[in-house]
Amino acid sequence: NDPALADALGVTAGAVYKWEAGLSSPELEMLMRIADLFDTSVDTLLGYEIAENRRRSVMNQIYGYIMSKDYAGLEFAEKALTKYPNDFNVIKAAGKAYLTFGMEDRNNAWMRRAIELLEKASRIVPHDIDPRYGKLSIIGDLALMNFLVNDRDKALEMMKKHNEAGVFNSRIGWLTALNGETDKECLEQ
């Protein structure tokens, strides 16, 4: 029971006691006054989390599973994809989970799922995304996944098509050499 809070809000100490004890709830207008007094939002007082924060939290949880090498992250990622089927960050994080665990276990089904998710992410890259995490980054991951599932030609084609400012030159040369091309053809890349 806080008499200072009661005075600041212009209510009785008994009213504050009832709110704190869960015996009653303040009216909406009073919630707005309490939020203003504590320099917060009514949403925060009610425990409501904005959807964007939930998406960010889900994405961070997926990356947490990856970092801790916890394969339960794949099931969590699938649930997240069901809830946020068109969210770039969730799709990309799920793709990274499948990429990481697929490479680690050499599981072609997981690597193909990574390709599917990363291709979807590459189609919906937001225009304001940091370039380090944008389309070229995804293309690099996709090329790697295609290479790992033995589709070297597709990997090479992707990198050549999206080789802005020569970002994939060394990978193209390396992949060309792995495909049995001559030194001259590798160096042209």
N, C-alpha and C positions, 0 to 999 in steps of 0.2 A: 504494500500500500504506500503510494508515493504522493504525499500532500503537495510537493512542489509541482509535480506533473499535473495534478488536479487543478491547482491554482493557475498554471500556465494555460491550461485548456478551458478554464472557466466551468469546471464540473466539480462534483463532490468527490471526496476521497473514496467514498463507497462505490461510485461508478467505476473509478480506476481499478479498485479491488476486484470488482465483478469481471472486468475485461481480462485482468491478469489471471484470475482464477478460472477463466473459461466459462463463467456462469452467464455471461451475455457478451454481445459484440457491439462495438460502437457503430453508429449510423455512418453512411457514406460521407456525409458532410464532416463529421467528426474525424473520420479516417483521413480526409484531406487536410484537416487542421493538424493532426498528429504528424502526417508526412511532412508538412511544411515546417513544423516545429523541429523535427529531426533532420531536416534537409535531405529527404529521401523521397521515393515515389510510393504511391499507394500500392502499386504492383509489388514492390519490395516488401511492404508491410504485410501484404496478403500471401507472400511466398510465391508469387507468380514469376516464372522465368520466361523471358521473351524467347520466342521460337528460334531466333538466330543464335542465341546463346546455347540453346539445346543442341542445335546442329553443330556448333563449334565444339561443344562438349563431347558429342558423339564422335566427331572426327578425331579429337584428341584422345579419346578412349581407344579408337582403332589404332592410332599410332603408338599408344601405350602398350597394347597387345604385341605390336610388332617389336618394339624395343625390348620387351621382356620375353620375346620368343614364345609367347603363349598362343597356341593354335586355337584356343577358344575364340580368338579374335576373328576367325573366319565366320563362325556362327554369328557372332555379334555384328560383323560387317553385313551379313545377309539380312539380319533383322533391321539394321540401319537403312539398308537399301530399300527395304519394303516400306519403311516409314518416310524416307526422303529419296524417292526414286529419280528425281531430277536435280538434285543438289550437287553441283560440281565438286565441292570439297569432300562430301561424303563419298561420292563415286570414286574420286581420285584416291582417297585414303583406302577404300575397300580394294581398289585395284592394286595399290602398293602392298596391301596385306597379302593378296594372292600372289603377287610378283615375288615378294620376299620368301613366303613359305613354300611356294612352288619351286623356286630356285634352290632353296635349302634342301628340300626333299626330292628334288628332280621329279616332281609330280606334274606330268603334262596336262592333266585335267585342270589343275589349279593355275598353271601358266596360261592355258587357253582362256580360263575365266578372267585372268588378269588382262589379257589382250582385249577381251570383250568389254570389260569395264573401262579400260584406258582409252579404247576407241570411242566409247560413248562420251567420256570426259573430254576428249579432244574435239568433239563436235559442239560442246556447250561451254567452252572456255569463256569466262566473263571478260569483257573488254578491259576492265580495270585491274586485272590480276597481275601480280608481280611477274615480270618476264622469266625469272628464274624458275617459276613454278607453272608457267603457262604451256602453251602448245608445243614448243620445241622440247621442253623437258619431257612431256608426255610422249612425243614422237620418239625421242631417244629410248625411253623405257619400252615402248611398243616394238621398236626395232630389235632391242635386246631380247624381248620375249619371243618374237618371231624367229630370231636366230636360235634360241634355246629349244624351240619346238621343231627345229630342223627346216624352217622355211627361210633359208638364207637369201634367196632371190627377193622375197618380199621385204626382208629387212634392209637389204641393199637398196631396193627401189624406194623405200620410204625415206631413207637418209638422203639419197640423191635428190629426191623431189623437194625435201624441206631443208636443204643445206644452206640456209641463210647465213651469209657472212662466213661461210666455210666452217660452221660449228661442228659438222660431222666429218670433216676431211680425214682425220686420223682413223676414225672408225670405218669409214668407207674403204680406205687403203688396207686396213687390217682385214676387213671382211672380204675384199676383193682377193687378197692373198690367200685367205682360207678357202676360197672357191677355186683355187688353182690357177688364178690368172698370173700372167708374167709380171716381172718386176716393173717393166715399163708401164703396164696398165695400172698397176698399184700406185706408182708415183704420179700418174696423171691426176689422181684424186687429190 
